[in-house]
Amino acid sequence: MLSIIIIFFVGILAYSNAFLCSFHFDDLRLISGNLAIRNIHDLPAIWNFYPCRFLTFLSLAFNYHFHGLDLFGYHLFNILVHIGSAILVWWLTRLTLSTPVMRDDKIAKHGNLIALFAGLVFVSHPVQTEAVTYIWQRAASMATLFYLASLCLYVKSRLLQKSVIASEAKQSFKPYYICSLITAIAAMFTKETAVTLPLMILLYEFIFLKWEGATKRLAPFLLTIFIIPVTMLFTNAASFQKVEGIVNISSMHYLLTQFRVLVTYIRLFFLPVSQNFDYDYPVFKNIFQPSVLISLLFLMTVLFVAKRLFSKYRLLSFSILWFFLTLLPESSILPQDDVIYEHRLYLPMVGYSIFLVSSVYYLWEKNSIASMVKVFVVLIACYSVLTYQRNKVWKDEFTLWSDSVRKSPHKARPYNNLGVIYSQQGNMAQALADYNKAIEIYPGYANAYNNRANVYFQQGDITQAIADYNKAIELDPSYADAYHNRALAYYQLRRHPP
């Protein structure tokens, strides 16, 4: 109980200023402007909006029902989910250290301490801010909560099954097993990355549970792997062709780029500096490009190390494999709208948290445990301060996009979105300058042309506004807002001809 209390208070302190942060980016479309979540009792509307993330949107409908657009309730929900996930990291670590493979290992003697620090690393690490403070990205944190709950409950059921002898006592594992299956299904309807859960359970069985009597137990979980693709197929929620069309990147180019992205993710784990909401990341198209080839060799080396560690240091090996397996849905051959996002590290952070604490323990075992404790207290304090500071960037749209412009000066989207903020503030000159910069960087940016046209319209330059609306429609013939805005411009031009 003391460990849970410590994790809770560290989480609250690290995210204490997140309650002051505004809606951001997709929050405006998916929360404040989303009619589907306005009525919590209208479950079909919530389902039809995004079937594969039904529970995520149901939680947003819950927030809207009780809080409207008051941000406090949304942030409180996200932070509590995050703390809950951290507590599950603590529980998973404790359970793992009590498995048949690990309970005789020297690290198990300090299992409570190892589990506590794993949970604290998870709850305090600054890379987690995007999945916690960015309200819409609760999809990542909620999916992780269900994912970890399912795995923990499954492991608990298997440990009970192995430990009891009397037939009456054997019934005690069934509630854990049933709840594990329920939370696995819940994870599948929270975010698509949960699709790796059955494989993770399979991996866990192989590494820690010696496999006896597991085949029948695993079958229902393996069937859950079909929930997401079947839901997509029968609800027309997504298609591979549609995704490729949206992101304008081939599967092979995306895969090559992910080799480099994975190295960046590892760097962010160990050195969480220069965090950025909107990375200006190059797309690599040739495996023989030095950055791609070196990254691939590095990743192969990491996997080789995981293999070599397996016999003696299974916990370290499992932690490394956790990282690669949990990133598989978003860092493989299925192109995403952006090649890199920090919220994609939320679930992989479980592997890093366990790896960091256990590897330091193995390296430190000949020294004083008290010294190791001091090192982790300092580290977690530093993480918490960095998290608090990072949340200052998330304060509002102006601070977020100003930070992105500073860190991605050659990317069009941050300039365009910062221009929107300046326009809302009435600073039309700066808005126009940012839209011009966005168009200079990316001449095919329809949204920037539409936004610049809006500035011209407000300044009374109707002819130039129409020219930009025409360009936006030329670049994107399905751009409904540009058609609407152009119609208003023509109406205004008719009333007040030049």
N, C-alpha and C positions, 0 to 999 in steps of 0.2 A: 504493500500500500504506500509506503514511503517513496518508493521509486516512481509510482504513478503520480503522486503529489508533486514531486520534483519536476518531472517531465511537464506536467500541467502548468506549473508556475513559470518555468523557463519559456514555454511556448507563449503564454500570455504576455510576458515581459518583452520578448523579441518582437511580437506583433502588436504591441500596445498602441502604436501610432497608425496601424493599418485601418483602424476604425474611421480615420479622417480622410481616407482615400475615396476618390470619386469613381463613377462608372468610366470605363475605358473602351475604346475601339469597338470590338464586337459586342460588348455589353449594351451599347446603344441600340443595336439591331436585335439582339437576342433576349434582352431583358426589358429595358425601358420602352422600346418600340415594338415589343412582341405581343400581339393580341392573343396568341394561343395560350399564354400563361395567366391571363386576366381572371379566369374562373377556375378555381381549383377543382370544382365538381365536374367540369367539362373534360373528362378524361379522354374521350375520342379526339378532341382538338389538340390536346397535349401529345397524344400518341402520333397523330398524323403529322405534326410538325417535324418530329425527328424520332422515328420509332426506335432506332438503335441507342438513343440516349434518353429514353422515356423517363427514367428515374431522375436523371439530371434535371430535366425540365419540370418534372413534378416537384422537385425540391425548390426550384425557382418560383413555381406557382404557389407553393407553400409560403415562401417569403413574401410574395406579392399579396397574398391573401391577408397576412397578418401585419405587414409593414408597408404595403404600397411600394413607393420608391424611396423610402427611408433607408439609407445605406447601412445603418448600424446592424439591422437584423441580418442582412446578406453577409456582411463581414463576420459577424458572430458565428453564423452557421459555418462559413469556410474555415475559420480558425478552430472551431471545435472539431470539425472533421479532420483537420491537420493534426491536432493533438491526439485525437483518437487513433489515427494511423501510426503516430509515433509510439503510442502505448502498445499497439499491436506489434510493432517492430521489437519492442522490449519483450513482449510475450513470445514471439516467434524465436527470438534468440535464446530465451530460457528453455523453451521446449526443445530446441535443437540440441542444446548442451545436455539434455537429459535423454536423448535418443540412445539406442544400443551402441551405435558407433562412437558417440562422443562422450558418454557419461564417464568413461575411464580415462579420458584425455585430461592432461594437467590443467587445461583451460577451464574445465568444468568445475574445478575447485573454487573458482572465482566467478561462477556463472551469473550471480546476481549483479555483480559489479560490471561485468562485460555487457550484460543486457541493458543495464541502466545507461551506460555511455553510448551504446548503439542507438537507443531511443532518443537520447539528448542530441547526438549528432544529427539525426534525422530531423528533429523538430526545430533546430536552431540554424541549420545550414542556409546561407543566403540565396542559393540557387532555387530554393523552394518558393521564394516570394512570388514568382510569376503564377504558380499554380494555386497560391493561397490568396494573395491580395487582388489579383485580377479575377474578378468575381466569376465570370463565365468559365474560367478554367477549373472551377470546382469539379468539372467532368473528370479531370485527371486525379484530383485528390479523393473524390468519392469512389471512383473505380478502384483506386489503391486501397481504400478502407475496406471495401467488400472483398477485394482480392486477398488481402492479408487476413481478413477474418475467416475466409473460406479455408485458406491454407492452414492457419493456426488451429481451427476447429477440426480439420481433417487429421492433422498431426496428433492432436489431443486424443481423438477417437482411436487412432492406431496405437498410441502408447498405452491407452487403457485396455485395448484389445489384447495387447501383448503381455500386459502385467497381471491381468486377472486370471483366476483359475476356475472358480465356482461358476456354474452355468448362470446362476442368478446375477452374479456380479458382471458377467459379460454383457448384460443388457445395458450397463451404464455407458457404454461407448456409443450407443445408437443415437441418443439425442444430439451429441456432438457431430456425428456423421450426417444426420439429416439437416442440421443447421448449416453445416459446411456446404452441402449441396444447394441449399436455398440461397446462401450468400454468393455462391458461384454464379447462379442464374442471375441474381441481382447485379453482379458485376458486369455481366454480358449486356445488360440494358442500361449501363451507365456510360461506358466509353468502350470503343472497339478494341482498344489495347488489351482489354481483359481476355482476349482470345487466347493468350499464351498461358492462362491459368492451368488448364488441364496438363499441358506440357511441363509446367513448373511442378505440379504435384507428382507427375511421373519422374521427373528429375530428382525430386526430394526423396521419393521412395527408393530410387536406385542408390543414392549417395548415403542416406542416413538410416533407412528402415529395413535394410536387408531383404526386402521384397516378399518375405513369406506371407502367404495369405492375402496378397494385395490385388490379384487379378480381378476378382469379382467386385472388390471395393472400388477399383479404378474405373470400371466400365461406365457407370452413369456420368462421371466427370468427363470422360473422353467424349461422350455424346454431346456435352454442352458446347464443345468446340464448333458445332454446326449451328448454334443459335444465331450468331451474328450474320454469317453468310446467308442463311435461310431467311432471316428477317429482311436483309437487304434485297434479296431476290424477290420476295413476295410483296414487299411494300414499295419497291422501286426507289428505295432510299438513296442508293448510290450505284454507280457502275464504274468499272475500270476505265472505260472509254471516256466517260464524262469527267472523271478526275484528271486523266491525262490532258483533256482538252482545256480544263480550267488552269492547270499549273504550267502548261506549255513547256514540259520537260519530259524527255523519254525515260522509260524505266531504267535503261542502262546508264544514262547520264546521271540519273538520280542515285543509283547504286554507287557509282564511282565517287560521287560527291559525298555520300554518306561515310565512306572510308575516312575522309578528312574530318567530317563532322564528328564522328565517334571519338577521334583524338581530341577534338575541341571539348567535347563533353567530359572526357577524362581530365583534361586540364582544369575545367570548371569545378570538378569535384575537389581536386587537390589545391587549386589556386583560384578561388572564386573572386577574381577581380575583373574589371572592365566588362561587367555584365551589361547586356544590351537587349532591349525588347525587340528591336528590328535590325538584326544583323545584316550587314552588306556582305553576303557570302557568295563567292564565285561558284559557278557550275562547272564541274570538270567533265571533260568529254573523251579523255584518253587515259587508259590505265598506265601508260608510260610517262605521264606527266610526273615530274619529281615529287610534288606534294602528294599525289595519289599513291604512287609506288611506295614511298617512304611510310605513309600512313598504313597501307596494307601490310607491309612488313612488320611494322610495330604491333598492329592488331594480331597478326599471326603469332608474334612472339608472346604476347599476353596470353593467348589461348594455349600456346605451348607450355608456358609457365603454369597455367591452371592445370594442365594435364600432369605435369611433373609434381605438383603439390598434392595431387589427389590422394596418394597413398598415406602420406604423413599428416597433411594439413587439409583435411577435407572441407573444413569450414571456409578456408580461404579460397579453395577451388570452387566451391558452391557460390560464393559471393561474386567471383569473377563471371561465372556462367550466368548468374542472375542478371548482371548488367547486359550481356549480349542478348539473352533470351527476351527480356522485357522490352528491349528496344527494337526487336525484330519487326513488329508491325509498322513502325514509323521510320525505320532506318534500313530498309531493304530495297525491294524492287517496286514497291507501290508508291508512286509519286504523291507527295503532299503539297499543300498550297505554298509552303515555305520549306526550304531544305533544313532549317535549324530553328528550334524554339526551346527555350529553357524549361518550359513546363513539361516537356517530354521526358525530363530527367526525374520527375517526381517519383515514379515507381522504381526506376533503376537506382535511386538514392538508397533504397533498402539494402541493396548489395554493397554499395560503397560504405554505408554506416557500419555494417557488420564486418566488412573487410578491414576498414581502418582500425577499429577497436581491437579486433582479434590479431591483426598483424603486429600492431604496436605491443600487444601483450606478449606475443611470441618473441619479439625482439627484446622486450624488456624483462623477460621472466627471471633472468639472473640478477636483476637489480631489485630495488625496493618497490613493492606494489604502491606504497604511499607516493613515491616519486611519479609513477605513472598516473596516479589519480590527479596529482597537481598539474601534470602536463595537459590532461584532458579538461580539467576545470578551466585552465587558461584558454585552451583551444575553443571550448564551447562558449566561453565569454566573448572571445573574438568573433566567432560565428554570429552570436546574438547581436553584437554591436553592428556588424556588417549587414545583418538582416534589417535592423532598425534603420540604418542609414539608407539601405536600398528602398525601403518603404517610403522614404521621403521623396524619392524619384517618382513613385507611384501616386503621389499626393493628388495630382489632377492631370488633365490632358496636356496642359502647357508644360509642366515639369517633365512629363514622360516623353513627349515628342521633342522637346528641346534637348533632352539627354540623348535621344536617338539621332537627332541631326548632328550633334557633336561627335558621336561615336561612329555614325555611318554617313559621312559628309558627301559621299558619292552615290547615295541611294535616293530614288525619287520619292518614295512613299512617305518618309518622315517629313520632308519639306511640304508635301501636299497636305498632310494632316496638321502640321503646324500652321500652315496657311489658313486652314479652316478655323483654328483657334483665334488667330489674329483677326480674321473676318468677323467672328462672333464678338470680339472685343471692340470692334469698330476701327481697328487699325488697318485700313484698306491698303495703304501704301506697302506695309510690310507683308500683308497677305499676298498682294500682287507680286512682290519680289519672290516670295517662296513658291508661288505657283509657276512663275517664270523659270525658277531654278529646277523645279520638278520636271517641267517640260523640256528644259535643256538637257537634263540627264536622261530622260526617257521620252522621246518625241511621240511615242505611241500611247501615252497615258491619257485615256479618255476622261477619267475622273478629274484630272488636273485641268483639262480644257474646260470641262463643265464648271468647275469651281472658279476658274479665272473669268469665265463668261459671266458668272454671277456677280463678280466684283465690277466688271465693266457695266453690267446692267444697273447696279446700284449707283455707279458714278455717272449714269446717264449716257454712256457711250453704247447705244443700242446696236449700232451697225457692227461694232467690233464684237459685242456680245453674241450676236447672231452668227458671226463668222466662227467663233469658238464653239458654239453649240453645234454648228454644222460639222466641225472637225470632230467633235466628240461622237456624234452620230455616225460619221464616216468610219471612225475607228471601232465603234461598237454599235452596230445597227439595232441591238436589243436594249439600248440604254434608255429606259422609260423616262427617267428624270430629265434627261437632256431634251427629249421631245416636248415634255411638259413646259420646261423652261423656255425653249425656243418659241413655243406658242404664245407664252406670255410676252416675250420680247416682240414678236410680230404684232401683237395686239397693242402694245405700247407704242411701237413705231407707227402704226396706223393712226393712233390718237395724236401723236406728236411727231409728224414727219420731219426729217432733218431740213 
